[in-house]
Amino acid sequence: MSTQGSSVPVFSQTTIAKRAVLLGFGFWTGTDITVEFLPAPPGSGIYFVRTDLPSAPPIPALVTHRVDKPRQTSLAAEGAQVDMVEHLLAAVRAMGVSNLEIRVSSAEMPGFDGSARPFALALKEAGKQDQQVPQPVRVVRNTYRFGDDQRWIEISPPQGMNALYRYEIDYTGTDGAHSGIGSQFFESTLTEETFLDQIAPARTFLLESEAQQLRAAGLCQRVQYSDVLVFGPNGPIGNHLLWENECARHKVLDMIGDFSLADTPILGTFRARRTGHSQNAAALRELVKILDQQ
């Protein structure tokens, strides 16, 4: 990486050096799933291909292809859809991969342990290849705030040459008041090292009441308490926290994945409080419009 002009970073586009394959099952459907990472040429961007569909149209990892689905980030194109992509995309963004073909044997991504670590490690093992083509980057120059007093996202200029993410979580005034989640925050710059060590291992979480509702609806039948963080009155059930603020760390992970859906990386400082996937997407759409007009 180098800099030009007014400290605008200049990156080269990259892809992976070799193929990587992951096997797992989807948390929602319980389906066995194969994910294959393949190198892609410059300018391709990140895109998914459903190998189980006859036409197998590419599904670009862009916010313009996002479709609403509860508790996850989903993308669709030409009748094909992929679900639960946020953890995978967070790993791709953090590991600095610009162009990647992601072949999947089903709509849903494998859940593994509810974190992004397996995806990040697979990309690290695959290695990176510099494609000797400039990678455009959007740099945030002003401060923008989206949401209301209770739930908001604020995006401001970067504090260095890496994006910074901060998330504040508050379960003290909700049904989770006695769950052990409480109030948490986490803040970190985004580098490969910080992601692998401090963010990627943070697992998805939900309340015991939410888990019961999902099971009653016929979902998540294959998921065990050891697979994710399910919070009961005394904290995680059948599991333990890696950090006291693991939930806030996972929310940062989700933010990284959701904000990776811009058509170029965005360099800025991202702070959020009590937001989720839909708010992240709405803020990204507005931010891109603003930056495009500058």
N, C-alpha and C positions, 0 to 999 in steps of 0.2 A: 504494500500500500504506500502511496505517496500523497502529497497534497498539492493543490494548485489554487490560484486566485485567493479568495478570502477563506482560507482554511477548509475548502471543500475537499473531502477525501476522494482519492481516485483509486478504485479497486480494479483488479482484473476479474473477469468472469472465471468461474471454476466449475468443474464437474468432478465426479468421483473417478478414481484411477482404475477400479475394478468392480465387478458385480458383487452384490451382497444379498443374502437371502435370510429372511426371518420367518419363523413358524410360531403360531400361537392361536388363540381363539378369541372371538369377539365377546365382550362383556354383555352386550345387549342381547345378542342372538344365540350365543353359545356355539357358533359355527367355527370350525377349524379354518384357519386363514393362512395363506402364504403371501408374503410381501417380498418383492424383488426390487432392489435398487439397481438401476442401470445408468451408465454414462449417457449424457445427451449433448448435442452440439451447441456451440455458442448461440445465444439468442432464443433458445428453446424455453427457458424458464423452468419452473417446477410444474409437472403435470402427472396425473394419474391415468392408468389404463386398466379397465376391468377385463381381466383375461377370461372371465366366465361369461361374457356377453359376446354374441356373434359379431356385432359391428365394432365393438371395442373402441368407441370414440375417445380421444384424449379429453381429460377433464382438467383444465388449467387451475392451478392453485391461486386464484384471484378472487377478491371480494365481490367482483361483478358476477361470479358464478356461485356465490354463497346462497344457500337456501335455509330457511328457518327450520330448526328441529330442536326440541327441548334438550337442554343439558349437554350440548355438544356442538361442534362445528361441522357442517356438511356442505358439500359442493356438488353441482350437477351441470351436465352439458349433454345436449342431444339425447335426452332420455336416459342417460347413465348417471348414477349418483354414487358418491363415496361419503361415508359417515365416520365420525369420531377421528377426524384428521388432525386435531389441534396439537396432540403430543408429538406426532411424527413431524409436523411442519415446524414446531418449535425446535426440534433437533436439527432439521435441515437449515433453518435460519442461523442457529447458534454455531453450527459447525462450518458456516460460511460457504455453503454449496449454492451456486447460482442456477445451474442447469441440471435437471435430474428427471429421469423417467421412473415412475413408481408403478410397477405392475402388481395388482392385487387380485386375488382369486374370489373376492366377495366384496360386498358394499362396505362392510365395516372393517376398520383397522383392528388388529389384535390388541387386547388390553394389557397383556403381560401383568406387571404388578401395579398398574395404574399410573406409571411414571413414563418419562421420555427416555430413560437411561438406555434401554435395549436398542432403541433407534439410534441414539447418539453413538453408542459403542460400535454399532454396525457400520455407521458412516466413518467413524474414526479408523476402523479396521480396513475399510475400503480405500482409504487414502484420498487425497485431493490432487487434482490435475489442473494446473494453471493453463487457461485457454488463450492467454495473450490478447484478449479483447477487453476494452474498458467496460466496467460495470457502472452504469449511472446510479447515483445516490441522491435522494432528496434530503435536504438538511432543513430542519425546523428553525426558523429565524425569529418567531414571535411566540407568545404564550396563548394557547387556546384551551378553553374549558368546555366540556360537554356533560350534560346531565343536570341534576338538581342538587340541593343541599345535602341530601342523604346518600345519593349514588352519583358519582362523578368520575370523569377521566380528565386529567389535565396533561397537556402535551406542550413542552417548552423547549427552548434551544438546548443542545447537548452541552454537557459539562467537560467534555473531552473528545477523544476520537472514537469512543465507543458509546452505543446507546446505554441508557440507564433506566431501570425499571424499579418501581416501588408500588407495593400494594398494601392496603389497610383492610383488614377483615374485622367484622364486628358481629358476633352472635349473641351479645349480651341482651339485646332487646327483642329477640325472636324466639321461635320455638326451640332453638338450640341453646337457650340461656343456661341450661344445666348440663350441657353436653361435654364440657371440658374444652370446647374450641375457644370461646371467649373472644377477646380482642387481640389481634396479632398484626404485626407488620413485618415486611421484609424488603430490603433494597439491595440492588447489586448492579454493577456494570455488566454488560454482556460481552464475554469473551468465551472462547472454547473452554478454557480452563475453569472459569467461574461456573459456566453452565454444567459441565461434567461433574464438578465437585459440590456445588451449592444449590443447583436448581433441578437438573435432570432427574435425580433420584426422588424428588418430592412426589408423593402419590396422591391420586384423586381421593376425594373424601365426600361423605354424605352422612346425614343423620339416620339413626336406626329406623325412625318413622318413615323416612323416604325410601330406605331399602325395603321395608315391608310393603310399601305401596307398589314398588317396581315388581317385586316377586308376585304380588297379588294380581298384577296385570300380565303375568306370564313372561316377564322379562328377567334377565340376569339370573337365570336358573342355575347356571354353571359356576357362578362366582361365589367364592368362599370368603369368610371374614379375613382370612390370611392374604387375600388378593388385593384388597383395598382397605382404606380407613373408614370403618363404619362406627360412628360415634354414638354411644349410649350415655346414660346418666353419669357414668364414671370414666368417660373417655373412650378410646378405641376398644372395640370388642374383638377379642382373639388376635390382637395385633399390638404393636407399640410404635411410638413416634420416633422418627430419626432425629428430628429437631422439635423443640417446643413450638416453633412457628412454622411447622411443615405445611400447614394449610395455606398460609400466606405465600410460602415459597411456591406451592403448586399453582396458586392464582397468578403469580408472576410467569410461571411456565405457560399457562393458558394465554396470557397476554402476548407473550412472545410469538406463540403460534398464530394467534388471531391477527396480530398486526403484521405478520409476514405475508398476508394476503394482498399487500400493495404490489404494484407491478415493478417497483424498484425498492430496495431497502430504504428505510427512513431512519435517519440519524437524529435522535432527539432524546429528551428526558420524558419518560412516561410514568405518570403517577395516577393511581386509581384507588377508589374506595367503594367497596360493596358492589362491584359491577360483575357482569358475567359475559358470556359469549355474544349475546345480542347487542349489549351496550358497546362492547369492543368493536364490533362490526360497524355499528352506526357511527361511532366516533371516527373510525378509519375512513369511511366513505366521505364524511364531512371534511376531514383533514386533507384527503387527497384532492378534493375539489378546491380547497383553499390554496394548497401548494401549487396546483396546476395553474392557478390564476396569477401567481407571483412572477 
